Amino acid sequence: MNLKYRKLQSAVRCALLSTSAIAVMHSGAAFAEEDTNAEKAEKIEKIAVVGSRAAPRSIGSSPVPVDIIGADELGKSGNTDMLEAIKGTVPSFNAHSNPISDAATLVRPANLRGLPSDSTLVLLNGKRRHRASVIAFLGGGINDGAQGPDISVIPSIALKQVEVLRDGAAAQYGSDAIAGVINFVLKDASEGGTIEVRSGQYYEGDGDSTQIAGNIGLPFSDDGFANFSFQYKNADATSRSVQRPDAAAFIEAGVPEVPDPAQIWGSPEVKDDITLFGNIGLELSNTDEFYMFGNYSERDVRGGFYYRNPHTRPGVYSNDGGETLLVGDLTGDMSGNCPTDIAIPTNGSVLDDPRYINEVANNPNCFAFNEMIPGGFTPNFGGNITDASITAGVKGEYEDGFLAGWLYDASASVGYNESRYFLYNTVNASLGPDTPRDFSPGKYEQLEKTFNYDMSKLFDWGLYDDVNVATGVEWREETFTVVAGDESSFKVGPLTSQGFSIGSNGFPGFQPSQAGEFTRRNYAAYVDLEALVSENLLLGTALRYEDYDSFGSTANYKFTAHYTFNDMFSMRGSISSGFRAPTVGQANVSNVQTNLSSGVLVDSALLPPTNPISVQLGGTELEPEESQNYTLGAVYQNGDFFMTVDMYRIDVDDRISQSDKIELTQNDKDVLKAAGVPNVDQLAQVSFFTNDFDTTTKGVDVVANYSTDLLGGSSTFSAAYNYNKTEVTRFSEITGEFKVRRLEEDLPKHRATFTWNQNWDTVSAFVRANFYGEYQGVHVDYDATAKIADASWTFDAEVTYHVSDSIGISAGAQNLFDNEGEKLDFEDSGLANNTWGGKFYETSPYGFNGGYYYVKASYSF
């Protein structure tokens, strides 16, 4: 049996045994009938669980800002990616497409309120979701080194609603909740279901995608439900590229086998993306409830890398910038009389050089990669991503003993994510003519185990209403595993001593010395109070203590208030502290990546922060980030009009991120060689994770909704606006000025959406306008290309014809008017030409692929 399945099977067995024991212990407990608050909540359309440990509240009465995205709204997104569905509704949520971005191509990072993806806590049915094994080494500045959960595996058809808490909540939920919390609530119906087929493509004629999804609710005995969902999809790659000038010149000179285009800028190919979700609930008796939910997901992703020029690529074709050809002697004793001074022509082909023909091509003792790959090559980077989780628990109410009246919820969760990397169409140059062309450089695994025990009870303390007291404990274990790649991906071949690079070019495989398991454990305890102290004033407070076996302990607090002036107007606010613990992966991972530096393709090593080279360059053991959050908001409701305005400030000290790429000296290289780091001579730079800078983020969210009868049907108008500005208040040269600019400028400061939903008897439609303010356009992580791009609008639309109560047929478009994004401006940047073959800036907040249209058919039963 595969090792990953054995690990997951063992962890799941542990979780189920734990919750089974809890169920036996509480088999005699009573589960209270729904109280008055819950009965009222059922009559309110938008009810949130996050943000409070008390009974669920409407978003208007919540003391903190919460967005609720219903299942119908999620289904009206032409893009099947959950990140895009949330982005279209919550303006403070941003997600970029990544055309050439190694691991970030496999799991796209997202940003809430301008903070990295691992600063937002993700919950599933109110329980902490495990993070992905992928670390975004090239995360577009803001997400450099981020390791957040993989939200894309959650299909919209499985969801009852999504709750987005836009407020720091570390005192309630623990690490990662600096920017906020997103809670995905699974469907829990015990009958009915839906089958949906969707197909679409971009206006450019590429990126064809097909998706089949389904959901079914079944009774689980007479007292429970079993709700299951699946989704299967495929998406072709896109290309928004032009031919690179160097590749075009090679074709003109008659160099064979030059790719056209040589380098692809576009979305990756996604194959066999399958996801299964299940949600089960069962009343064990009149007083006990058992629940269990989880998922299994797997997909294959394949995207492009940078083109390897057949004249200049170091370690493969030349080691002096393209002046002379790199020729290897295959004899083993250097007796082949191989030339080392064959000049590479500036314009033309080295294949036509008589010396090359006579002394290399016709000499069996000599070898140059121009023989094998004369036109250069472009590696393809891909991966197989596997994600699985299971949570099981029991909840109810103690009826007897000193705990009588206390509600309890005991659960155990296991989450597993694996990213196995693949590299195609490349070489291990040190192996010479014996090199494979495809490699498996290894894999990362993330395994998390969590146990929670939560309790709450209402107490009469003589206030206007009972005080809700909640308390609980949590134990969590996080393991990050590095698995070595196949031998050819890291092997030191016979041509190493002659200057040929080691390992699969573009992503050398993980050596056995880099492999290993890294584990951290922590436990936490919290107490949470919430009380309606008068008819109009709701107050809440929370305190949480956590202890980690790595860096120590931390304590965090939160105070919330909500004051109702009258039936129409109320105000709310919160003050809280928070933290984000460095992930085990960030503290221990090492990696070699290819990136552009000042317009030149170089290899860069990411080292653990405690590596001697990292320490020499300023690295230290990682500490948790610390934050302070402040919010102040107002709620106005008058009939069918509802509006909230919330201002916020988030101060984060000692932020964790990947450092700037630091140039290596020869002394640094000597130390790296002594430490066993491969391919040192080809390494130009080093980076590491660091707590190097502080930020202050300020902003305001405005959300408004209005419903009315219009045009012979019912209409709903929605508007949402976000202003968000991040300022780096402290940094050093380890972070660098360009990264500071990226942190402050890459995301638009102004974002807004305006939506009109219209419903008639047999037809429904919606139109959404999306506004994106000015942002910094960046290409290939190179500061010379950066510019402030103009503000822009995109529009989405969908029309559905209801053939019957069960059958619906839809047609729609995202980016209806085909706004292609900000085009690269080489004149303003001072660059001579489009060296890398791209058309658009990578950092476009609405993507670079242009318009996308789709059709959809659904059947409900």
Secondary structure, 3 states (H helix, E strand, C coil): CCHHHHHHHHHHHHHHHHHHHHHHHCCCCECCCCCHHHHHHHCCCCEECCCCCCCCEECCCCCCCEEEEEHHHHHCCCCCCHHHHHHCCCCCEEECCCCCCCHHHHCCCEEECCECHHHEEEEECCEECCCCCCCECCCCCCCCCECCCCHHHCCHHHEEEEEEECCCCHHHHCCCCCCEEEEEEECCCCCCEEEEEEEEEECCCCCCEEEEEEEEEEECCCCEEEEEEEEEEEECCCCCECCCHHHHHHHHCCCCCCCCCCCCCCCCEEEEEEEEEEEEEEEEECCEEEEEEEEEEEEEEEEECCCECCCCCCCCCCCCCCCECCCEECCCCCCCCCCCCCECCCCCCHHHCHHHHHHHHCCCCEECHHHHCCCCECCEEEEEEEEEEEEEEEEEECCCHHHCCCEEEEEEEEEEEEEEEEEECCCCHHHHHHCCCCEEEEEEEEEEEEEEEEEEEEECCCCCCCEEEEEEEEEEEEEEEEEECCHHHCCCCCCHHHCCCCCCCCCCCCCCCCCEEEEEEEEEEEEEEEEECCCCEEEEEEEEEEEECCCEEEEEEEEEEEEECCCCEEEEEEEEEEEECCCHHHHHCCEEEEEEECCEEEEEEEECCCCHHHHHCCCCCCCCEEEEEEEEEEEEEECCEEEEEEEEEEEEEEEEEECCCEECCHHHHHHHHHCCCCCHHHEEEEEEEEEEEEEEEEEEEEEEEEEEEECCEEEEEEEEEEEEEEEEEECCCCCCHHHHHHHHHCCCCEEEEEEEEEECCCEEEEEEEEEECCEEEEECCEEEEEEEECCEEEEEEEEEEECCCCEEEEEEEECCCCCCCCECCHHHHCCCCCCCCECECCCCCCCCCCCEEEEEEEEEC
